[in-house]
Amino acid sequence: MNGVLYIVGLGPADERWLTLEAQHALAEAQDIVGYEPYVARVPQRDGQTRIASDNRVEIDRAREALARTQQGRIVAIVSGGDPGVFAMAAAVFEAVDNGPREWRELDIRIIPGVSAMQAAAARLGAPLGHDFCAISLSDNLKSWEVIEKRLEHAARGDFVITFYNPASRARPTRIADAFALLRRFLPGETFVGLAKSVGREKEEIILTSLEAVDPAQIDMSTLVVIGASGTRRIARANARDWVYTSRKAP
């Protein structure tokens, strides 16, 4: 029997955000591999093996999934959001690149999902309507100096900027550092949107500015959106403002 490795994006929250293709892959899989909270989100199926692990063992998790696939198993390795955006697809291919040559011939299929960035944008309106970039503020795999350089160039380039991994217990001040850097290049009235726990029970959307944003409101469940010069707010009397970025560059 030939094995198959599905790399599946679960979306940002519950099964409402799960694509039909992802549902089919998860139902077919004999083994579910992933970070423990993500594995817990996969519907239970009789006879299916579930291998859950800690957050910082992505390469070990990828190797486990690849080894099982090589044995002829149908495996699904799961990520929140989209597996190709700061998630498990890159880890799997890194493991393939540095692993046994046989792994290069395995049947590996990427099943896309709704990313946190897309979910946050949908709640806000259309802030990603023109050029944008995504930057992870985690310095686990890159230096803070590299992050600072990318923030500066994104600000100078007038991109809408989204922050993944904006804050954690291990680095609670980095988000404040990022805002301080951006204030050197962007006006204080620049739009900032905080999309917290989108699709979950404690969802919260905060519209603010670079000058007024409160870093204490930001945690790992928050997707941060920094506007560009073409980002606009449409005021509404009885509902939260809509936010969009003009399709035409200023």
LUMVEXBA-121280 format. One record per residue (C-alpha): residue number from 0; residue in three letters; chain; x, y, z. Coordinates in nm, 2 decimals. Layout:
N
{seq = NUM	type = ALA	mol = A	c1 = X	c2 = Y	c3 = Z}
...
This chain:
250
{seq = 0	type = MET	mol = A	c1 = 0.00	c2 = 0.00	c3 = 0.00}
{seq = 1	type = ASN	mol = A	c1 = 0.13	c2 = 0.34	c3 = -0.09}
{seq = 2	type = GLY	mol = A	c1 = 0.13	c2 = 0.60	c3 = 0.19}
{seq = 3	type = VAL	mol = A	c1 = -0.01	c2 = 0.95	c3 = 0.16}
{seq = 4	type = LEU	mol = A	c1 = 0.08	c2 = 1.25	c3 = 0.37}
{seq = 5	type = TYR	mol = A	c1 = -0.18	c2 = 1.53	c3 = 0.39}
{seq = 6	type = ILE	mol = A	c1 = -0.07	c2 = 1.86	c3 = 0.54}
{seq = 7	type = VAL	mol = A	c1 = -0.40	c2 = 2.00	c3 = 0.65}
{seq = 8	type = GLY	mol = A	c1 = -0.50	c2 = 2.36	c3 = 0.74}
{seq = 9	type = LEU	mol = A	c1 = -0.78	c2 = 2.35	c3 = 1.00}
{seq = 10	type = GLY	mol = A	c1 = -0.86	c2 = 2.72	c3 = 0.97}
{seq = 11	type = PRO	mol = A	c1 = -0.86	c2 = 2.96	c3 = 1.27}
{seq = 12	type = ALA	mol = A	c1 = -1.13	c2 = 2.81	c3 = 1.48}
{seq = 13	type = ASP	mol = A	c1 = -1.41	c2 = 2.55	c3 = 1.48}
{seq = 14	type = GLU	mol = A	c1 = -1.54	c2 = 2.32	c3 = 1.20}
{seq = 15	type = ARG	mol = A	c1 = -1.72	c2 = 2.61	c3 = 1.03}
{seq = 16	type = TRP	mol = A	c1 = -1.38	c2 = 2.72	c3 = 0.90}
{seq = 17	type = LEU	mol = A	c1 = -1.28	c2 = 2.38	c3 = 0.78}
{seq = 18	type = THR	mol = A	c1 = -1.28	c2 = 2.33	c3 = 0.40}
{seq = 19	type = LEU	mol = A	c1 = -1.45	c2 = 2.04	c3 = 0.24}
{seq = 20	type = GLU	mol = A	c1 = -1.12	c2 = 1.91	c3 = 0.10}
{seq = 21	type = ALA	mol = A	c1 = -0.97	c2 = 1.92	c3 = 0.46}
{seq = 22	type = GLN	mol = A	c1 = -1.27	c2 = 1.73	c3 = 0.59}
{seq = 23	type = HIS	mol = A	c1 = -1.22	c2 = 1.45	c3 = 0.34}
{seq = 24	type = ALA	mol = A	c1 = -0.85	c2 = 1.43	c3 = 0.41}
{seq = 25	type = LEU	mol = A	c1 = -0.90	c2 = 1.41	c3 = 0.79}
{seq = 26	type = ALA	mol = A	c1 = -1.17	c2 = 1.14	c3 = 0.74}
{seq = 27	type = GLU	mol = A	c1 = -0.94	c2 = 0.93	c3 = 0.52}
{seq = 28	type = ALA	mol = A	c1 = -0.63	c2 = 0.96	c3 = 0.75}
{seq = 29	type = GLN	mol = A	c1 = -0.53	c2 = 0.66	c3 = 0.96}
{seq = 30	type = ASP	mol = A	c1 = -0.30	c2 = 0.88	c3 = 1.17}
{seq = 31	type = ILE	mol = A	c1 = -0.35	c2 = 1.24	c3 = 1.29}
{seq = 32	type = VAL	mol = A	c1 = -0.03	c2 = 1.42	c3 = 1.39}
{seq = 33	type = GLY	mol = A	c1 = 0.01	c2 = 1.77	c3 = 1.53}
{seq = 34	type = TYR	mol = A	c1 = 0.03	c2 = 2.02	c3 = 1.81}
{seq = 35	type = GLU	mol = A	c1 = -0.19	c2 = 1.90	c3 = 2.09}
{seq = 36	type = PRO	mol = A	c1 = -0.46	c2 = 2.18	c3 = 2.07}
{seq = 37	type = TYR	mol = A	c1 = -0.49	c2 = 2.13	c3 = 1.69}
{seq = 38	type = VAL	mol = A	c1 = -0.52	c2 = 1.75	c3 = 1.72}
{seq = 39	type = ALA	mol = A	c1 = -0.80	c2 = 1.81	c3 = 1.97}
{seq = 40	type = ARG	mol = A	c1 = -0.99	c2 = 2.01	c3 = 1.71}
{seq = 41	type = VAL	mol = A	c1 = -1.00	c2 = 1.71	c3 = 1.46}
{seq = 42	type = PRO	mol = A	c1 = -1.33	c2 = 1.51	c3 = 1.48}
{seq = 43	type = GLN	mol = A	c1 = -1.28	c2 = 1.17	c3 = 1.64}
{seq = 44	type = ARG	mol = A	c1 = -1.30	c2 = 0.87	c3 = 1.41}
{seq = 45	type = ASP	mol = A	c1 = -1.29	c2 = 0.50	c3 = 1.52}
{seq = 46	type = GLY	mol = A	c1 = -0.97	c2 = 0.33	c3 = 1.45}
{seq = 47	type = GLN	mol = A	c1 = -0.77	c2 = 0.65	c3 = 1.39}
{seq = 48	type = THR	mol = A	c1 = -0.44	c2 = 0.70	c3 = 1.57}
{seq = 49	type = ARG	mol = A	c1 = -0.38	c2 = 1.05	c3 = 1.72}
{seq = 50	type = ILE	mol = A	c1 = -0.02	c2 = 1.16	c3 = 1.79}
{seq = 51	type = ALA	mol = A	c1 = -0.02	c2 = 1.49	c3 = 1.97}
{seq = 52	type = SER	mol = A	c1 = 0.30	c2 = 1.68	c3 = 2.07}
{seq = 53	type = ASP	mol = A	c1 = 0.43	c2 = 2.01	c3 = 2.21}
{seq = 54	type = ASN	mol = A	c1 = 0.45	c2 = 2.34	c3 = 2.02}
{seq = 55	type = ARG	mol = A	c1 = 0.82	c2 = 2.36	c3 = 1.97}
{seq = 56	type = VAL	mol = A	c1 = 0.89	c2 = 2.02	c3 = 1.81}
{seq = 57	type = GLU	mol = A	c1 = 0.78	c2 = 2.09	c3 = 1.45}
{seq = 58	type = ILE	mol = A	c1 = 1.07	c2 = 1.90	c3 = 1.29}
{seq = 59	type = ASP	mol = A	c1 = 1.02	c2 = 1.60	c3 = 1.51}
{seq = 60	type = ARG	mol = A	c1 = 0.65	c2 = 1.60	c3 = 1.43}
{seq = 61	type = ALA	mol = A	c1 = 0.73	c2 = 1.62	c3 = 1.06}
{seq = 62	type = ARG	mol = A	c1 = 0.97	c2 = 1.33	c3 = 1.08}
{seq = 63	type = GLU	mol = A	c1 = 0.71	c2 = 1.12	c3 = 1.26}
{seq = 64	type = ALA	mol = A	c1 = 0.45	c2 = 1.19	c3 = 1.00}
{seq = 65	type = LEU	mol = A	c1 = 0.70	c2 = 1.12	c3 = 0.71}
{seq = 66	type = ALA	mol = A	c1 = 0.82	c2 = 0.79	c3 = 0.87}
{seq = 67	type = ARG	mol = A	c1 = 0.46	c2 = 0.67	c3 = 0.91}
{seq = 68	type = THR	mol = A	c1 = 0.38	c2 = 0.77	c3 = 0.55}
{seq = 69	type = GLN	mol = A	c1 = 0.69	c2 = 0.57	c3 = 0.43}
{seq = 70	type = GLN	mol = A	c1 = 0.54	c2 = 0.27	c3 = 0.61}
{seq = 71	type = GLY	mol = A	c1 = 0.23	c2 = 0.29	c3 = 0.39}
{seq = 72	type = ARG	mol = A	c1 = 0.01	c2 = 0.48	c3 = 0.63}
{seq = 73	type = ILE	mol = A	c1 = -0.24	c2 = 0.76	c3 = 0.53}
{seq = 74	type = VAL	mol = A	c1 = -0.13	c2 = 1.04	c3 = 0.76}
{seq = 75	type = ALA	mol = A	c1 = -0.27	c2 = 1.39	c3 = 0.82}
{seq = 76	type = ILE	mol = A	c1 = -0.04	c2 = 1.64	c3 = 0.99}
{seq = 77	type = VAL	mol = A	c1 = -0.25	c2 = 1.94	c3 = 1.10}
{seq = 78	type = SER	mol = A	c1 = -0.19	c2 = 2.31	c3 = 1.15}
{seq = 79	type = GLY	mol = A	c1 = -0.42	c2 = 2.59	c3 = 1.26}
{seq = 80	type = GLY	mol = A	c1 = -0.50	c2 = 2.84	c3 = 0.98}
{seq = 81	type = ASP	mol = A	c1 = -0.32	c2 = 2.76	c3 = 0.66}
{seq = 82	type = PRO	mol = A	c1 = -0.04	c2 = 2.50	c3 = 0.67}
{seq = 83	type = GLY	mol = A	c1 = 0.18	c2 = 2.71	c3 = 0.44}
{seq = 84	type = VAL	mol = A	c1 = 0.17	c2 = 3.03	c3 = 0.65}
{seq = 85	type = PHE	mol = A	c1 = 0.41	c2 = 3.01	c3 = 0.94}
{seq = 86	type = ALA	mol = A	c1 = 0.30	c2 = 2.65	c3 = 0.99}
{seq = 87	type = MET	mol = A	c1 = 0.37	c2 = 2.28	c3 = 0.93}
{seq = 88	type = ALA	mol = A	c1 = 0.42	c2 = 2.26	c3 = 0.55}
{seq = 89	type = ALA	mol = A	c1 = 0.76	c2 = 2.43	c3 = 0.56}
{seq = 90	type = ALA	mol = A	c1 = 0.87	c2 = 2.21	c3 = 0.85}
{seq = 91	type = VAL	mol = A	c1 = 0.77	c2 = 1.90	c3 = 0.66}
{seq = 92	type = PHE	mol = A	c1 = 0.97	c2 = 2.00	c3 = 0.35}
{seq = 93	type = GLU	mol = A	c1 = 1.26	c2 = 2.10	c3 = 0.57}
{seq = 94	type = ALA	mol = A	c1 = 1.25	c2 = 1.75	c3 = 0.71}
{seq = 95	type = VAL	mol = A	c1 = 1.23	c2 = 1.60	c3 = 0.36}
{seq = 96	type = ASP	mol = A	c1 = 1.52	c2 = 1.82	c3 = 0.24}
{seq = 97	type = ASN	mol = A	c1 = 1.74	c2 = 1.70	c3 = 0.52}
{seq = 98	type = GLY	mol = A	c1 = 1.61	c2 = 1.34	c3 = 0.56}
{seq = 99	type = PRO	mol = A	c1 = 1.64	c2 = 1.01	c3 = 0.37}
{seq = 100	type = ARG	mol = A	c1 = 1.62	c2 = 1.04	c3 = 0.00}
{seq = 101	type = GLU	mol = A	c1 = 1.32	c2 = 0.80	c3 = 0.00}
{seq = 102	type = TRP	mol = A	c1 = 1.11	c2 = 1.08	c3 = 0.16}
{seq = 103	type = ARG	mol = A	c1 = 1.15	c2 = 1.29	c3 = -0.16}
{seq = 104	type = GLU	mol = A	c1 = 0.94	c2 = 1.03	c3 = -0.35}
{seq = 105	type = LEU	mol = A	c1 = 0.65	c2 = 1.02	c3 = -0.10}
{seq = 106	type = ASP	mol = A	c1 = 0.30	c2 = 1.14	c3 = -0.19}
{seq = 107	type = ILE	mol = A	c1 = 0.27	c2 = 1.47	c3 = 0.00}
{seq = 108	type = ARG	mol = A	c1 = -0.04	c2 = 1.68	c3 = -0.06}
{seq = 109	type = ILE	mol = A	c1 = -0.10	c2 = 2.03	c3 = 0.09}
{seq = 110	type = ILE	mol = A	c1 = -0.46	c2 = 2.10	c3 = 0.19}
{seq = 111	type = PRO	mol = A	c1 = -0.50	c2 = 2.48	c3 = 0.23}
{seq = 112	type = GLY	mol = A	c1 = -0.70	c2 = 2.64	c3 = 0.50}
{seq = 113	type = VAL	mol = A	c1 = -0.83	c2 = 2.98	c3 = 0.60}
{seq = 114	type = SER	mol = A	c1 = -0.54	c2 = 3.17	c3 = 0.75}
{seq = 115	type = ALA	mol = A	c1 = -0.56	c2 = 3.39	c3 = 1.06}
{seq = 116	type = MET	mol = A	c1 = -0.48	c2 = 3.68	c3 = 0.84}
{seq = 117	type = GLN	mol = A	c1 = -0.77	c2 = 3.61	c3 = 0.60}
{seq = 118	type = ALA	mol = A	c1 = -1.01	c2 = 3.56	c3 = 0.90}
{seq = 119	type = ALA	mol = A	c1 = -0.90	c2 = 3.88	c3 = 1.06}
{seq = 120	type = ALA	mol = A	c1 = -0.93	c2 = 4.07	c3 = 0.73}
{seq = 121	type = ALA	mol = A	c1 = -1.29	c2 = 3.94	c3 = 0.68}
{seq = 122	type = ARG	mol = A	c1 = -1.39	c2 = 4.07	c3 = 1.02}
{seq = 123	type = LEU	mol = A	c1 = -1.24	c2 = 4.41	c3 = 0.95}
{seq = 124	type = GLY	mol = A	c1 = -1.37	c2 = 4.45	c3 = 0.60}
{seq = 125	type = ALA	mol = A	c1 = -1.10	c2 = 4.45	c3 = 0.33}
{seq = 126	type = PRO	mol = A	c1 = -0.77	c2 = 4.58	c3 = 0.48}
{seq = 127	type = LEU	mol = A	c1 = -0.57	c2 = 4.35	c3 = 0.25}
{seq = 128	type = GLY	mol = A	c1 = -0.72	c2 = 4.50	c3 = -0.07}
{seq = 129	type = HIS	mol = A	c1 = -0.38	c2 = 4.63	c3 = -0.19}
{seq = 130	type = ASP	mol = A	c1 = -0.02	c2 = 4.52	c3 = -0.13}
{seq = 131	type = PHE	mol = A	c1 = 0.05	c2 = 4.37	c3 = 0.21}
{seq = 132	type = CYS	mol = A	c1 = 0.30	c2 = 4.16	c3 = 0.39}
{seq = 133	type = ALA	mol = A	c1 = 0.30	c2 = 3.92	c3 = 0.69}
{seq = 134	type = ILE	mol = A	c1 = 0.57	c2 = 3.93	c3 = 0.95}
{seq = 135	type = SER	mol = A	c1 = 0.61	c2 = 3.69	c3 = 1.25}
{seq = 136	type = LEU	mol = A	c1 = 0.74	c2 = 3.87	c3 = 1.56}
{seq = 137	type = SER	mol = A	c1 = 0.87	c2 = 3.54	c3 = 1.70}
{seq = 138	type = ASP	mol = A	c1 = 1.25	c2 = 3.55	c3 = 1.74}
{seq = 139	type = ASN	mol = A	c1 = 1.28	c2 = 3.18	c3 = 1.81}
{seq = 140	type = LEU	mol = A	c1 = 1.41	c2 = 3.11	c3 = 1.46}
{seq = 141	type = LYS	mol = A	c1 = 1.54	c2 = 3.45	c3 = 1.36}
{seq = 142	type = SER	mol = A	c1 = 1.71	c2 = 3.74	c3 = 1.54}
{seq = 143	type = TRP	mol = A	c1 = 1.52	c2 = 4.05	c3 = 1.65}
{seq = 144	type = GLU	mol = A	c1 = 1.76	c2 = 4.25	c3 = 1.43}
{seq = 145	type = VAL	mol = A	c1 = 1.63	c2 = 4.07	c3 = 1.13}
{seq = 146	type = ILE	mol = A	c1 = 1.27	c2 = 4.14	c3 = 1.24}
{seq = 147	type = GLU	mol = A	c1 = 1.35	c2 = 4.51	c3 = 1.29}
{seq = 148	type = LYS	mol = A	c1 = 1.50	c2 = 4.53	c3 = 0.94}
{seq = 149	type = ARG	mol = A	c1 = 1.19	c2 = 4.38	c3 = 0.78}
{seq = 150	type = LEU	mol = A	c1 = 0.96	c2 = 4.60	c3 = 0.98}
{seq = 151	type = GLU	mol = A	c1 = 1.15	c2 = 4.91	c3 = 0.86}
{seq = 152	type = HIS	mol = A	c1 = 1.14	c2 = 4.81	c3 = 0.50}
{seq = 153	type = ALA	mol = A	c1 = 0.77	c2 = 4.72	c3 = 0.52}
{seq = 154	type = ALA	mol = A	c1 = 0.69	c2 = 5.06	c3 = 0.67}
{seq = 155	type = ARG	mol = A	c1 = 0.90	c2 = 5.24	c3 = 0.42}
{seq = 156	type = GLY	mol = A	c1 = 0.74	c2 = 5.04	c3 = 0.14}
{seq = 157	type = ASP	mol = A	c1 = 0.39	c2 = 5.15	c3 = 0.25}
{seq = 158	type = PHE	mol = A	c1 = 0.26	c2 = 4.80	c3 = 0.28}
{seq = 159	type = VAL	mol = A	c1 = -0.03	c2 = 4.69	c3 = 0.50}
{seq = 160	type = ILE	mol = A	c1 = 0.15	c2 = 4.48	c3 = 0.76}
{seq = 161	type = THR	mol = A	c1 = 0.01	c2 = 4.19	c3 = 0.95}
{seq = 162	type = PHE	mol = A	c1 = 0.18	c2 = 4.05	c3 = 1.26}
{seq = 163	type = TYR	mol = A	c1 = 0.17	c2 = 3.68	c3 = 1.35}
{seq = 164	type = ASN	mol = A	c1 = 0.29	c2 = 3.57	c3 = 1.69}
{seq = 165	type = PRO	mol = A	c1 = 0.28	c2 = 3.92	c3 = 1.83}
{seq = 166	type = ALA	mol = A	c1 = 0.33	c2 = 3.84	c3 = 2.20}
{seq = 167	type = SER	mol = A	c1 = 0.40	c2 = 3.56	c3 = 2.44}
{seq = 168	type = ARG	mol = A	c1 = 0.50	c2 = 3.50	c3 = 2.80}
{seq = 169	type = ALA	mol = A	c1 = 0.86	c2 = 3.46	c3 = 2.69}
{seq = 170	type = ARG	mol = A	c1 = 0.87	c2 = 3.79	c3 = 2.50}
{seq = 171	type = PRO	mol = A	c1 = 0.60	c2 = 4.02	c3 = 2.63}
{seq = 172	type = THR	mol = A	c1 = 0.77	c2 = 4.34	c3 = 2.53}
{seq = 173	type = ARG	mol = A	c1 = 0.85	c2 = 4.27	c3 = 2.17}
{seq = 174	type = ILE	mol = A	c1 = 0.51	c2 = 4.40	c3 = 2.04}
{seq = 175	type = ALA	mol = A	c1 = 0.58	c2 = 4.73	c3 = 2.21}
{seq = 176	type = ASP	mol = A	c1 = 0.92	c2 = 4.74	c3 = 2.05}
{seq = 177	type = ALA	mol = A	c1 = 0.77	c2 = 4.68	c3 = 1.71}
{seq = 178	type = PHE	mol = A	c1 = 0.52	c2 = 4.96	c3 = 1.75}
{seq = 179	type = ALA	mol = A	c1 = 0.80	c2 = 5.19	c3 = 1.87}
{seq = 180	type = LEU	mol = A	c1 = 1.00	c2 = 5.12	c3 = 1.56}
{seq = 181	type = LEU	mol = A	c1 = 0.70	c2 = 5.17	c3 = 1.33}
{seq = 182	type = ARG	mol = A	c1 = 0.63	c2 = 5.51	c3 = 1.49}
{seq = 183	type = ARG	mol = A	c1 = 0.97	c2 = 5.62	c3 = 1.35}
{seq = 184	type = PHE	mol = A	c1 = 0.84	c2 = 5.58	c3 = 0.99}
{seq = 185	type = LEU	mol = A	c1 = 0.46	c2 = 5.60	c3 = 1.01}
{seq = 186	type = PRO	mol = A	c1 = 0.22	c2 = 5.87	c3 = 1.13}
{seq = 187	type = GLY	mol = A	c1 = 0.05	c2 = 5.83	c3 = 1.46}
{seq = 188	type = GLU	mol = A	c1 = -0.29	c2 = 5.81	c3 = 1.30}
{seq = 189	type = THR	mol = A	c1 = -0.20	c2 = 5.50	c3 = 1.10}
{seq = 190	type = PHE	mol = A	c1 = -0.48	c2 = 5.25	c3 = 1.14}
{seq = 191	type = VAL	mol = A	c1 = -0.42	c2 = 4.95	c3 = 1.37}
{seq = 192	type = GLY	mol = A	c1 = -0.67	c2 = 4.66	c3 = 1.40}
{seq = 193	type = LEU	mol = A	c1 = -0.65	c2 = 4.39	c3 = 1.66}
{seq = 194	type = ALA	mol = A	c1 = -0.84	c2 = 4.07	c3 = 1.58}
{seq = 195	type = LYS	mol = A	c1 = -0.85	c2 = 3.85	c3 = 1.88}
{seq = 196	type = SER	mol = A	c1 = -0.96	c2 = 3.48	c3 = 1.89}
{seq = 197	type = VAL	mol = A	c1 = -1.15	c2 = 3.52	c3 = 1.56}
{seq = 198	type = GLY	mol = A	c1 = -1.42	c2 = 3.26	c3 = 1.52}
{seq = 199	type = ARG	mol = A	c1 = -1.40	c2 = 3.16	c3 = 1.89}
{seq = 200	type = GLU	mol = A	c1 = -1.62	c2 = 3.23	c3 = 2.19}
{seq = 201	type = LYS	mol = A	c1 = -1.40	c2 = 3.52	c3 = 2.31}
{seq = 202	type = GLU	mol = A	c1 = -1.36	c2 = 3.69	c3 = 1.97}
{seq = 203	type = GLU	mol = A	c1 = -1.29	c2 = 4.06	c3 = 2.00}
{seq = 204	type = ILE	mol = A	c1 = -1.21	c2 = 4.32	c3 = 1.73}
{seq = 205	type = ILE	mol = A	c1 = -1.04	c2 = 4.65	c3 = 1.83}
{seq = 206	type = LEU	mol = A	c1 = -1.00	c2 = 4.94	c3 = 1.59}
{seq = 207	type = THR	mol = A	c1 = -0.73	c2 = 5.19	c3 = 1.70}
{seq = 208	type = SER	mol = A	c1 = -0.43	c2 = 5.37	c3 = 1.58}
{seq = 209	type = LEU	mol = A	c1 = -0.05	c2 = 5.34	c3 = 1.59}
{seq = 210	type = GLU	mol = A	c1 = -0.04	c2 = 5.62	c3 = 1.84}
{seq = 211	type = ALA	mol = A	c1 = -0.31	c2 = 5.49	c3 = 2.07}
{seq = 212	type = VAL	mol = A	c1 = -0.27	c2 = 5.11	c3 = 2.05}
{seq = 213	type = ASP	mol = A	c1 = -0.23	c2 = 4.94	c3 = 2.38}
{seq = 214	type = PRO	mol = A	c1 = 0.02	c2 = 4.64	c3 = 2.37}
{seq = 215	type = ALA	mol = A	c1 = -0.14	c2 = 4.50	c3 = 2.69}
{seq = 216	type = GLN	mol = A	c1 = -0.45	c2 = 4.41	c3 = 2.48}
{seq = 217	type = ILE	mol = A	c1 = -0.24	c2 = 4.18	c3 = 2.25}
{seq = 218	type = ASP	mol = A	c1 = -0.16	c2 = 3.81	c3 = 2.31}
{seq = 219	type = MET	mol = A	c1 = -0.08	c2 = 3.51	c3 = 2.10}
{seq = 220	type = SER	mol = A	c1 = -0.44	c2 = 3.48	c3 = 1.99}
{seq = 221	type = THR	mol = A	c1 = -0.43	c2 = 3.82	c3 = 1.83}
{seq = 222	type = LEU	mol = A	c1 = -0.37	c2 = 3.90	c3 = 1.46}
{seq = 223	type = VAL	mol = A	c1 = -0.25	c2 = 4.26	c3 = 1.43}
{seq = 224	type = VAL	mol = A	c1 = -0.31	c2 = 4.46	c3 = 1.11}
{seq = 225	type = ILE	mol = A	c1 = -0.12	c2 = 4.78	c3 = 1.05}
{seq = 226	type = GLY	mol = A	c1 = -0.27	c2 = 5.00	c3 = 0.78}
{seq = 227	type = ALA	mol = A	c1 = -0.10	c2 = 5.17	c3 = 0.49}
{seq = 228	type = SER	mol = A	c1 = -0.15	c2 = 5.52	c3 = 0.35}
{seq = 229	type = GLY	mol = A	c1 = -0.44	c2 = 5.39	c3 = 0.14}
{seq = 230	type = THR	mol = A	c1 = -0.62	c2 = 5.23	c3 = 0.43}
{seq = 231	type = ARG	mol = A	c1 = -0.96	c2 = 5.39	c3 = 0.51}
{seq = 232	type = ARG	mol = A	c1 = -1.23	c2 = 5.36	c3 = 0.77}
{seq = 233	type = ILE	mol = A	c1 = -1.60	c2 = 5.38	c3 = 0.68}
{seq = 234	type = ALA	mol = A	c1 = -1.78	c2 = 5.52	c3 = 0.99}
{seq = 235	type = ARG	mol = A	c1 = -2.12	c2 = 5.36	c3 = 1.08}
{seq = 236	type = ALA	mol = A	c1 = -2.36	c2 = 5.49	c3 = 1.34}
{seq = 237	type = ASN	mol = A	c1 = -2.49	c2 = 5.16	c3 = 1.48}
{seq = 238	type = ALA	mol = A	c1 = -2.21	c2 = 4.91	c3 = 1.41}
{seq = 239	type = ARG	mol = A	c1 = -1.83	c2 = 4.88	c3 = 1.40}
{seq = 240	type = ASP	mol = A	c1 = -1.66	c2 = 5.08	c3 = 1.12}
{seq = 241	type = TRP	mol = A	c1 = -1.56	c2 = 4.90	c3 = 0.81}
{seq = 242	type = VAL	mol = A	c1 = -1.19	c2 = 4.91	c3 = 0.71}
{seq = 243	type = TYR	mol = A	c1 = -1.05	c2 = 4.87	c3 = 0.36}
{seq = 244	type = THR	mol = A	c1 = -0.74	c2 = 4.95	c3 = 0.17}
{seq = 245	type = SER	mol = A	c1 = -0.79	c2 = 5.13	c3 = -0.16}
{seq = 246	type = ARG	mol = A	c1 = -0.71	c2 = 4.92	c3 = -0.47}
{seq = 247	type = LYS	mol = A	c1 = -0.53	c2 = 5.22	c3 = -0.62}
{seq = 248	type = ALA	mol = A	c1 = -0.19	c2 = 5.32	c3 = -0.48}
{seq = 249	type = PRO	mol = A	c1 = -0.18	c2 = 5.67	c3 = -0.34}
